[in-house]
Every structure is written in C-alpha cells, then in structure tokens.
Amino acid sequence: MDKAFIKGLRLLETLALSDQPRGVTDLANELKFTKSNVHRLLATLQSQGYVRQIPPHSTYELTTKLWELGHHVIQRMDLVRVARPAMTRLAEITGETVHLSVLDGTEVLYVDKIESAHHIRAHTSVGMRAPAFTVATGKAMLAQMPDDYLEILRPHLKRYTDSTRTTLEELREDIRTIRSQGYASVLHGEWREGIAACACAIIGRSGELIGAIGMSGPDIRVKRKQIKEYSVHVMEAARTIGMALGHGGVK
C-alpha cells in the first residue's frame, strides 16, 4: 500500500470531521504524523484544490471539492434508481437493448442497461466507455453542450467504422439535426459495425445535463422507420426521468 496516499486520506477525513479550521501542529498531534509530513500533505492537497489555508493563523480547512465529487456520485446513483422504470418500459416497447449513459469529457460511460431478449443484439456492459461522438447517447448529450465544447473532441476524432464522423464539420451537422428533431440517431454503427440506435438527453433539476437514455439493436432489424417510431418513446422516457428528477423534461 502507498503509505503517503493513506496518510493523505486520513488527513482529509480528519479535516472533514473537524468543526473548525485546524493548524499543522494540532493535526500532527492528532494523527501522530510529523509536522513536516502534515505540512507537505496539506501543500499537496491545497495545490489540487481540496484544502485552503485560512489567514492569519495558517489554519486549514476543506474546500467544497470533495462535496462536488460526492454530489456527482450520488447524482448518478439517483439517476440509475429513478431511470429504471422508464428504461423497463422502453425495453418492453422496443424489444431492444436500452442504455443509460453519462457524459465524461470525450466519452460516454454506461451506468445502467437492460438487455434485449433477442439473440442478436448490441453487446455492451455497465461500466464500459465509448467515444461520445460515435454513439447515440453521446451525440444526444453533446447536442446539449455549448458549440465550442466540440473542440475538445478534435484530437480524438478517428475512424472506427465506415460510418464514423471523423471531422468536426460532420459532427456539427449531426448536432444541428439532433437539436432540430430532439433526439440523436445512428443508422449504421459508428463505433461498432452493424448497430443502429436512438437516444435523447436527460435534463436535471436545474436544467443541467444529467445523462441520456437510448435504445440500440442490429441495423438488419432496426431500420430508419423503426428509429423514427422508437424516437417518440425514447424522448418520452427521457422526459419522464427528467420530471422524476424534478425538472420538466427535455432541453
């Protein structure tokens, strides 16, 4: 085990449980660390935004960064719980695989899934990641972001299939369509061959992007006509989840 890392975690826990800012000597005595060790740990935590120094007595307290990280975890857990009934209904209506995803930088993270009963289906797993610009849930979420957000994707644009968008111009065209029709669609696999999909963004309590829900299946079964029909139910599922999270629907 990394002893320095463990000491840093113990220091964080101690500060989190403290009712007031703490000094180096005070912390060293409680934790039985040397003062120089505590000072180094505090300096590292301060440089990473977890701790701030309180003048004029050189005491320290936590910032809200840990709370922010914890809030994201709780939000995802809440999303999975709240989204399950709508996911189940969507899976029953479409008969296809249903995904719940969140946006993490340039990738989507699959946080929940209901598998299709069909033998031939889209193969993914909870915890898996995919390039956001190649999958329907990712495109649905990218469409909710400011236009300049797409710039962070530029170094990551690469071809995965013959249908992959490999330029920002192509991706921007997709985004315009998504914003116009209210949902994202992939007619032929852009990350993996032969996958068709439809997805819609989920908007949270304060109008912020929370995630996306989508359905996918093999393009030999899920054609353009089916995508159009399923899109109504996908958008309704996203709206239902958004309302259950305390917001009125799709952005």
N, C-alpha and C positions, 0 to 999 in steps of 0.2 A: 504494500500500500504506500501511497505517496503521503508521507508524514506532514509535509508542508501544506499540502492541499487539505488534509484533515484538520490541521490547526486553523487554516483559514475558515473552514466550515464552522468549527467550534466558535471562532471569533464572531462570525456572522450570527450564529444562534444566540450568543450572549448579548450582542447588541440589540437583536430583535426582541429579546425578552426584557430588556432594560427599560425602565420608565423615564430615564433621562439620559442625556449625553454622558459618555464615560471617558475618563482620561487613560493615558497609556499605563501609568503605574497601577491604577485601580484594576484595569483589565489584566495586566500581568499577574497581579496578586491572586485574582480570582481563578484565572486559567492555569496558573503555575507555569507561565512562559517567562522568558527573559524579556526585559523592556525593549531591547533591541529587536527581538523577534516580533513582538507586538507592533512596534513601530514600522517594521518592514511590511508586515501583513496589512496594516492599515494603509500604508502608502500604495500598495498594490491594489487594494480594494477601492481606494479613492481614485486612482488613475483609471479604473474600469467603471466608475460611476456608481458603485454600490455603497460608498461611505462618503460623508462630507465632514469637514473639520469645522468646529464651531468656535469662532473667536470670542473673547480674547484669551480664553484659558486653555486653548488647544485640546478641547474635548472632541469626541467623535460620536456621530450617530448615523444610522442607516438613511439612505435616500429612499425614494419610492420604487427603485428599480426592481427589487425583489417582489414587491406587491404587483408591479406591472407584469412580471413574468408569471407569477401565480395566477393573476387575473386571466391571462391567456389560456393557461391550463384549465382553469375552472370553466371558462367560456367554451372551450372545446368539449369538455365533459358534458356541460349543459346542452350544447348543440347536439351531441350524439343522442342523449336521452330524449330531448324534445323532438328530434327529427325522426325517430324510429317509426311512429305510427304513419307518418306521411310517406316514408320510404316503403313501408309494408304495402300501403295502398297502391303506390306507384308500381311496385313489383307485381302485384296482383293484376293490375290493369294492363300492363305491357307484356308481362311474361318474360321480361328481360332482366339482366343484371342492373342493380341500382347502386350508385356510388354516392357517398357524401365526402366532400373534399374541402380542404382549406388551402389558401394560397400562402406559400412560404418563399418569398423572394421570387426566384425564377421558376420555382417548381410548385406542383400541387402535391399535397400529402393526403392520401386516402385514410380517413378516420373511421369510416364505417362502410359496410357493404352488405347487400342482400343478393345472394347468388341466384342466377336463373336456374330453373329446373331443366332447361334444355341441355342435351348432351353437348351440343356445340354452342359455346358461349365465350364471352370476353373473360380472359384469365388475368385477374389482378388479386391483390391481397391487402388487407388493412395494414397500414404502416408503410406501404410501398409509395414511392415517389415517381413522378413523371414530369417531363418538361411542360411547363404551363402552356406554352404556345402550340402544343401538339394535340391536346386533349380537350374535349368539350367543356368539362368543368373548369379547366384552366382558362380557356378563352372566355367563358362566361364571367369569370372573376376579373380577368384583365380588362374587359369592357367596362367595368365599374371604376377602374383606376384612371387617374389623370393621364392625358395623352403622352406626356413626357416619361411616364413610367416604363413605357415600352423600350426606352433607350437601354435599360439595364439588361434587356434580352439580347441586344446586338451581338455581344461576344459568344452567346450560347446558341445562336441560330445554326443549325446543322440539319442535314437530311437524314431522316430515319426511314422514310418510305418514299415512294414516287409522289405521294400527295402532300408531303411536308412543306409548309411555308418556310422558306429559307431567307426571306428578306423582310425588313420592316414594312416596306410598301405593301407586300402581300398580306401581312398580318394586320396592318391598319385597315385594309379593305375588309377583312373578316370582321374586325371590331366595329366598323361602321354598320355592317349588316346586322350584327348582334344587337347593337344599340337600337337599330330601327325595328327589328322584329321581336325583341325582348328575350331571345334565347339564343344559345350557341348550338351549332350543329357541325358534325363531322360526318360526311357521307362515305368516305373511304379512309381507312386508317392512316393517320399522320404520324403516329408514334409506333404503332404496330399494324402490320398489314391486315386488311380484311375486317376492320372494326368500324361500325357506324354508331354514332352517339348523338345525344341531345342533352343539353344541360341549361340550368338557369341559376343565377346568383341568388344568394340568401342575404337579406339585409337585416341588421340587428337593431337593438333597442334605440340607438341614437342615429340611425340611418347609415351606420358604418357597414362595410362589407364583412360578413361573418364567414361565409363559405359558399358552397354550391352543391346542388343536387343534380344528378344526371342518370340517364339510363343508357346502356350500350349493349350491342349484340353484333353478331356477324353480319357483314353487309350483303351476304347472299340471302339473308332473311329480313333484315331491317333496311328497307329501301327509302327513297326520298318521300314517298307517300306516307309510309309509316312514321317517319321522323316528323312530318307535318302534323299527323294525328296525335302522336305522343307528346308533342311540344306543349299542347294545351294542358295536359295532365302534369307535365314537368313544371310548368310555370305555376300551376295551382299548388303543387307540392311545395315549391319554394315560398309562395305567398303564405301558405298555411304555417310553415315553420317560422317564417318571419313574424307572423301575427302571434304565434305561441311564445316567441322570444320578446314580445312586447312592442313590435313595430308593425306597421300596416301593410307591408308587402314588398314587392319587387321595385327596385330603384328604376 
